[in-house]
């Protein structure tokens, strides 16, 4: 009997130890498995999808707005990969463009793409963003594939005029300046959720009220209209350089296209028939479940919160 009891205890001890070791091994396996991806793609229904599924959906549209974080390496990498794939599929029907280039830079861009000037001369002359290196591969794709690249954004000095002085000051610009703007007067809808949310940062529309918010130095409606004219200019220039049968790939900050607002609003205002797909990038600590507040695009790329940044 003692022998049987001892054997039972020993067997139980061994089984328990093996179970504990198995759990430990499983935990280690989970820890070092692919349960820690750099990013996950979700559709608008919140379902995980593959890159291929996303590309099949994107390619059926007329325009794609890639809403990025400007300092996010995953955004820049996927912009490059998506653009390369579209170039292979669409050929000369693909047109590129982005918020990071302003309309008065178009001549320089055209001279670069035509080979009239070299990359060094272009970089020295263009007023590029500080992190231009993040976007150089996109220009390189245009050069390699002989594609047009459109500088879509309004020159910031004109947006600043609206912000500081109001939209009426656009009437006093030199005649030559209007080539860089969409048709005036600009249609504004400040009740659009993206703009209403921005306007909500202001207690009222009086520039003289006291506030710790540095933006409150000027009227809230002026700030929102300065944002809106950027969206209107980008939408206008996208459509100006697009026609049926073409495909326009556009790069912009996520706020300019999330929830299918802003640029999308103006694209539909100027051309209700155009079909637009939006990509929205967001950051989460856990990318394996899409948070409701990050379901803001037709395709949602959720990046690890601790992802490195391309600049500070």
Secondary structure, 3 states (H helix, E strand, C coil): CHHHHHHHHHHHHHHHHHHHHHHHHHHHHHHCCCCCCCEEEEECCCCEECHHHHHHHHCCCCEEEEEECCCEHHHHHHHHHHHHHHHHHHHHHEEEEEEEEEHHHHHHHHHHHHCCCCHHHHHHHCCCCCCHHHCHHHHHHHHHHCCEEEEEECCHHHHHHHHHHCHHHHHHCCHHHHHHCCCCCCCCCCCCHHHHHHHCCCCCCCCCCCCCCHHHHCCHHHHHHHHHHHHHHHHHHHHHCCCCCCEEEEEEEHHHCHHHCCHHHHHHHHCCCCCEEEEEEEEECCCCCCCHHHCCCCEEEEEECCCCECCC
